[in-house]
């Protein structure tokens, strides 16, 4: 394995990484040149030689990527990240050509030919029903870090469990979330823009490391986190209380320490903690010793003596009860954004998207949507979705029970605005004025 410390000749880690990248780039160039010569009329032996060159190039790239970014001098990290991304593009191209050549020569060779130079895994890991083994490879998508590199400095048992919490592509995009413009802008500024040009977002422009999304239930806090996971192309941890707590004394603190260590090893990373108030509520004398130690460990790992200002780890917390969070926790979330109840425009947008998604807009026009939106003041996003579902059931309830089993769904009458009037008798807002008053006071005193 590529050594992290200085070698006998005094070569630094930066020099070693650069040298391996240069050797890999030259080997790729050599392989491409030979590939062009032998692609059409080359003999089997020539194609096998080309495949071997691709394998050697991938091996060099793999060696070059086996390092911890924190071991690179601060002023060189941006350069190394750019080179690593470039090398991974080369590695992917080399892998594709290697597989194609092996299939041309002998399809049965594909597995054995590509296995020695297996690409480093990506920042995202698809959760599996059964826990993967330590040697299992992960999908190659974004950052060049393999399972062994992710688990560096982490207890193996705890680390394997945490890797299962990494969220893969959810299929949710920012445009799928109605309203929430301030939260979208903050997340874009903290996650997406720095990925485009990391060198620009440094020093005083360094993005925030903590964003707290708070508001009444059902207004898109968790959905926004899924959208970030879908668009950020970064390692995304989906954490809840069950992910961190354990019946064994000391395991909770080790799990939190392991979580942040894995996030550092695979940075840039995002840690999303849903219902964060259940884990990091205000400390008091009544706290159990285990709970107090867990909160302390989280605060230390998030922003303590062991953390580095250069760490690219974003922690996103979501809660309906922000006023119950500890003061030290609030300090670590400088961006505190209220996801309020949707206004009239957001309600129209959400109702339209929900109905279009299920092809149920034919019986309604824009004036009908405005009418429905004007009669749903105080409804949350989830309330509006429930309202659409209830309205969709009205035409079904009009069918005689004896004819229900033979009715063609395509011949069912379209939803009308009057169906929403009927649904409004059943579906009521889930957010009370008392809750909104508390959230408004918190936003006025501590929000952004």
C-alpha positions in Angstrom: 0.0 0.0 0.0 1.1 3.5 -0.7 2.9 4.8 2.4 1.5 7.9 4.0 4.7 8.9 5.8 7.8 10.3 4.2 10.0 7.7 2.6 13.7 7.0 3.0 14.5 9.6 0.3 12.5 12.2 2.2 9.8 12.3 -0.5 6.6 14.0 0.9 3.1 12.6 0.6 2.2 15.4 -1.9 5.2 14.4 -4.1 4.4 10.7 -3.9 0.8 11.3 -4.9 1.8 13.6 -7.7 4.4 11.1 -8.9 1.9 8.2 -8.9 -0.7 10.4 -10.8 2.0 11.3 -13.4 3.0 7.6 -13.8 -0.6 6.6 -14.2 -1.3 9.4 -16.7 1.7 8.4 -18.8 0.7 4.7 -18.7 -2.8 5.6 -19.8 -1.4 7.6 -22.7 0.8 4.6 -23.6 -2.2 2.3 -23.5 -4.4 4.6 -25.6 -1.7 4.9 -28.3 -1.4 1.1 -28.5 -5.2 0.7 -28.4 -5.6 3.0 -31.4 -3.1 0.9 -33.4 -4.6 -2.4 -32.5 -8.3 -1.6 -32.2 -9.2 -2.7 -35.8 -6.5 -5.1 -37.0 -4.6 -6.0 -33.9 -3.8 -9.6 -33.0 -5.0 -11.2 -29.9 -1.6 -10.9 -28.2 -1.4 -7.2 -29.1 -4.9 -6.6 -27.6 -3.8 -8.5 -24.4 -0.8 -6.3 -24.2 -3.0 -3.2 -24.4 -5.3 -4.6 -21.7 -2.2 -5.2 -19.5 -1.2 -1.5 -20.0 -4.7 -0.4 -18.9 -4.5 -2.6 -15.8 -1.1 -1.2 -14.9 -2.4 2.4 -15.3 -5.4 1.7 -13.1 -3.1 0.1 -10.5 -0.9 3.3 -10.4 -4.0 5.5 -10.1 -5.2 3.3 -7.3 -1.9 3.6 -5.4 -2.0 7.3 -5.9 -5.5 7.6 -4.4 -4.6 5.7 -1.2 -4.0 8.7 1.0 -5.8 10.9 3.5 -6.4 14.4 2.2 -5.6 15.8 5.7 -2.0 14.5 5.2 -1.6 16.9 2.3 -0.4 20.5 3.1 -3.3 22.8 3.3 -2.3 25.0 0.4 -2.0 21.9 -1.9 -5.3 20.2 -1.1 -7.3 22.0 -3.8 -4.8 21.0 -6.4 -4.7 17.3 -5.2 -8.5 17.2 -5.2 -8.6 18.4 -8.9 -6.0 15.8 -9.8 -7.8 13.0 -8.0 -11.0 13.8 -9.9 -9.2 13.9 -13.2 -7.5 10.6 -12.4 -10.8 9.0 -11.6 -12.2 10.0 -14.9 -9.1 8.4 -16.6 -9.6 5.3 -14.4 -13.3 5.0 -15.5 -12.3 5.3 -19.2 -9.6 2.7 -18.7 -12.0 0.3 -17.0 -14.5 0.6 -19.9 -11.8 -0.1 -22.5 -10.3 -2.9 -20.5 -13.7 -4.6 -20.2 -14.4 -4.1 -24.0 -11.0 -5.5 -24.9 -11.5 -8.6 -22.7 -14.9 -9.2 -24.2 -13.5 -9.0 -27.7 -10.8 -11.5 -26.9 -12.8 -13.8 -24.6 -15.9 -12.9 -22.6 -14.9 -15.3 -19.9 -11.8 -13.2 -19.2 -13.7 -10.1 -18.1 -13.8 -10.8 -14.4 -10.2 -12.0 -13.9 -8.8 -9.3 -16.2 -10.5 -6.4 -14.4 -10.3 -7.6 -10.8 -6.7 -6.8 -9.9 -7.3 -3.1 -10.7 -10.7 -2.8 -9.2 -11.5 0.9 -9.0 -11.7 2.7 -5.8 -15.2 3.0 -4.5 -17.3 6.1 -4.4 -18.6 8.4 -1.8 -22.1 6.9 -1.9 -22.9 3.4 -0.8 -26.1 1.6 -1.5 -27.6 0.2 1.7 -28.0 -3.5 1.6 -30.4 -5.7 3.6 -27.5 -7.7 4.8 -24.3 -6.1 6.1 -21.6 -6.1 3.4 -18.2 -7.7 4.2 -15.2 -5.6 4.7 -13.8 -6.6 1.3 -16.9 -5.8 -0.7 -16.4 -3.1 -3.2 -18.7 0.0 -3.3 -20.2 1.7 -6.4 -17.7 4.0 -8.2 -19.4 7.4 -8.6 -17.8 10.4 -7.0 -14.9 10.5 -4.6 -12.0 8.0 -4.8 -12.2 6.3 -1.5 -12.6 2.6 -0.9 -14.0 0.8 2.1 -10.6 0.3 3.8 -9.8 4.0 3.4 -13.2 5.0 4.8 -12.7 2.8 7.9 -9.2 4.1 8.6 -9.0 4.9 12.3 -12.5 3.5 13.0 -13.5 0.4 14.9 -14.4 -2.2 12.2 -17.7 -3.4 13.8 -18.9 0.2 14.4 -17.7 1.3 11.0 -19.4 -1.4 9.1 -22.7 -0.5 10.8 -22.2 3.2 9.9 -21.5 2.4 6.3 -25.0 1.0 6.0 -26.3 4.4 6.9 -24.9 6.0 3.8 -27.7 7.1 1.6 -27.6 6.4 -2.2 -29.3 8.5 -4.9 -32.8 9.1 -3.7 -34.2 10.3 -7.0 -35.4 13.5 -5.3 -34.3 16.9 -6.8 -34.5 20.4 -5.4 -37.2 21.2 -8.0 -39.4 18.5 -6.5 -39.7 20.5 -3.2 -42.3 23.2 -3.4 -41.4 26.5 -1.8 -38.6 26.5 0.8 -36.6 29.0 -1.2 -34.4 30.3 1.6 -33.5 26.7 2.7 -32.8 25.8 -1.0 -30.5 28.8 -1.4 -28.6 28.0 1.9 -28.1 24.4 0.9 -27.0 25.3 -2.5 -24.5 27.8 -1.1 -23.2 25.3 1.5 -23.1 22.1 -0.7 -23.4 22.6 -4.4 -21.5 25.8 -5.2 -18.3 24.9 -3.2 -18.1 21.6 -5.1 -17.9 23.6 -8.4 -14.9 25.6 -7.2 -13.5 24.6 -3.8 -10.6 27.2 -4.0 -13.1 30.0 -4.2 -14.9 29.0 -1.0 -12.0 29.2 1.5 -11.0 31.5 4.3 -13.8 33.9 5.2 -15.8 32.4 2.3 -15.7 29.0 3.7 -19.2 27.5 3.7 -21.0 26.9 7.0 -20.6 23.5 8.7 -24.0 23.4 10.3 -27.5 24.1 9.0 -30.6 23.6 11.1 -33.9 23.2 9.3 -36.8 23.7 11.7 -40.5 24.2 11.2 -43.9 22.5 11.7 -44.2 18.9 10.7 -44.7 17.9 7.1 -43.1 20.9 5.4 -40.3 19.3 3.5 -37.4 19.2 5.9 -36.6 15.5 5.3 -37.5 15.9 1.6 -34.9 18.7 1.2 -32.3 16.4 2.8 -33.2 13.7 0.2 -32.8 16.3 -2.5 -29.4 17.3 -1.3 -28.4 13.6 -1.3 -29.7 13.3 -4.9 -27.9 16.4 -6.2 -24.8 16.9 -4.1 -22.8 13.8 -5.3 -21.2 13.7 -1.9 -21.1 11.1 0.8 -24.4 11.4 2.6 -25.1 9.9 6.1 -28.8 9.5 7.1 -28.6 9.4 10.9 -31.3 8.9 13.5 -31.3 8.2 17.2 -31.3 4.4 16.6 -28.1 4.8 14.5 -26.1 6.3 17.4 -27.5 4.7 20.6 -26.5 1.4 22.0 -27.2 -0.7 25.1 -23.5 -1.1 25.7 -21.8 1.6 27.8 -19.4 3.6 25.7 -20.6 2.4 22.3 -22.6 5.6 21.6 -19.6 7.8 22.0 -17.5 5.4 19.8 -20.2 5.4 17.2 -20.3 9.2 17.1 -16.5 9.4 16.9 -16.5 6.8 14.1 -19.2 8.6 12.2 -17.2 11.8 12.0 -14.0 9.9 11.3 -15.6 8.2 8.3 -17.0 11.5 7.2 -13.5 13.0 7.4 -11.9 10.1 5.5 -14.5 10.5 2.7 -14.9 14.3 2.7 -16.6 16.2 1.3 -19.4 14.6 3.3 -22.9 15.5 4.6 -24.4 14.2 7.9 -28.1 14.5 8.1 -29.7 14.0 11.5 -33.5 13.8 11.5 -35.4 14.8 14.6 -32.2 16.1 16.1 -33.9 17.2 19.3 -34.3 13.5 20.3 -30.5 13.2 20.5 -29.2 16.7 21.4 -31.9 18.2 23.6 -30.8 20.6 26.4 -28.5 19.2 29.0 -29.7 19.1 32.6 -29.0 17.5 35.9 -31.7 14.9 35.2 -29.8 13.6 32.2 -28.6 10.0 32.3 -24.8 9.7 32.3 -24.9 7.9 28.9 -27.0 10.7 27.3 -24.7 13.4 28.7 -21.6 11.7 27.4 -23.1 11.1 24.0 -24.1 14.8 23.7 -20.6 15.9 24.8 -18.9 13.6 22.3 -21.1 15.0 19.5 -20.2 18.6 20.4 -16.5 17.8 20.6 -16.4 15.9 17.2 -18.6 18.6 15.5 -16.5 21.5 16.5 -13.9 20.8 19.2 -10.2 20.3 19.6 -10.1 17.3 17.3 -11.9 19.0 14.4 -10.1 21.0 11.7 -11.3 24.2 10.1 -10.4 22.6 6.7 -12.8 19.6 7.2 -15.4 19.7 4.5 -18.2 18.1 6.6 -21.7 19.6 6.6 -24.1 18.6 9.4 -27.8 19.2 8.6 -30.2 18.9 11.5 -34.0 18.8 11.1 -36.4 19.3 14.0 -40.0 20.4 14.8 -38.9 21.5 18.3 -35.8 23.7 18.0 -36.4 25.4 21.3 -35.5 22.2 23.1 -32.0 22.0 21.7 -29.0 22.7 23.8 -27.4 26.2 23.5 -24.1 24.6 22.5 -25.8 22.7 19.8 -27.4 25.9 18.4 -24.0 27.6 18.4 -22.8 24.9 16.0 -25.6 25.5 13.6 -25.0 29.1 12.4 -27.6 28.8 9.7 -31.0 28.2 11.3 -33.8 28.3 8.7 -37.5 28.2 9.3 -39.4 26.1 6.8 -42.8 27.8 7.3 -46.2 26.7 6.2 -46.5 27.2 2.4 -48.0 30.4 1.1 -50.6 30.6 -1.6 -48.1 30.3 -4.5 -46.3 27.4 -2.9 -49.7 25.6 -2.3 -50.7 26.0 -5.9 -47.3 24.7 -7.0 -47.5 21.7 -4.7 -51.1 20.8 -5.6 -50.3 21.1 -9.3 -47.2 18.9 -9.1 -49.0 16.3 -7.0 -51.9 16.0 -9.5 -49.7 16.1 -12.6 -47.5 13.3 -11.1 -50.6 11.0 -11.1 -52.1 12.4 -14.4 -55.2 13.8 -12.6 -55.1 17.4 -13.8 -57.4 17.0 -16.8 -60.6 17.9 -14.9 -59.1 21.1 -13.3 -58.0 24.4 -14.7 -55.8 27.2 -13.2 -58.7 29.0 -11.6 -59.7 25.7 -9.9 -56.2 25.4 -8.5 -56.2 29.0 -7.2 -59.6 28.3 -5.6 -58.3 25.2 -3.8 -55.1 27.1 -2.7 -57.1 30.0 -1.3 -59.2 27.5 0.8 -56.2 25.7 2.3 -54.5 28.4 4.3 -52.7 26.9 7.3 -52.2 23.5 5.5 -48.7 22.0 5.5 -47.2 20.2 2.5 -48.1 16.8 3.9 -51.7 18.1 4.6 -52.0 19.2 1.0 -50.9 15.8 -0.3 -53.4 14.1 2.0 -56.1 16.5 0.7 -55.3 15.5 -2.9 -55.5 11.8 -2.0 -58.8 12.3 -0.3 -60.2 14.3 -3.3 -59.0 11.5 -5.6 -61.2 9.0 -3.6 -64.4 11.0 -4.1 -65.1 9.6 -7.6 -64.4 6.1 -6.4 -66.9 6.4 -3.6 -69.6 7.4 -6.1 -69.4 3.9 -7.7 -72.0 1.4 -6.6 -70.3 -1.4 -4.5 -71.7 -4.1 -6.8 -70.1 -2.5 -9.8 -66.7 -1.6 -8.1 -65.0 -4.9 -9.2 -65.8 -4.4 -12.9 -65.2 -0.7 -13.2 -62.4 0.3 -15.5 -60.0 2.8 -13.8 -59.5 4.7 -17.1 -63.2 5.4 -17.4 -63.4 6.9 -13.9 -64.6 10.5 -14.0 -62.0 13.3 -13.6 -61.4 15.1 -10.3 -63.4 18.3 -10.0 -62.9 21.3 -7.7 -66.0 20.2 -5.8 -64.2 17.0 -4.8 -61.8 19.2 -2.9 -64.6 20.9 -1.1 -65.8 17.4 0.0 -62.2 16.5 1.0 -61.9 19.7 3.1 -64.6 18.4 5.4 -62.3 15.5 6.4 -58.8 16.8 6.0 -57.9 19.6 8.4 -54.6 21.4 9.1 -52.3 19.4 11.4 -50.4 22.5 12.7 -51.9 24.4 15.6 -51.5 28.1 16.3 -49.7 27.3 19.5 -46.9 25.4 17.6 -46.6 28.2 15.1 -46.3 30.8 17.8 -43.4 28.9 19.5 -41.7 28.4 16.1 -42.2 32.1 15.2 -40.7 33.2 18.5 -37.7 31.0 18.1 -37.2 32.2 14.5 -37.4 35.8 15.6 -34.8 35.3 18.3 -32.4 32.7 16.8 -33.4 32.2 13.1 -31.7 33.5 10.0 
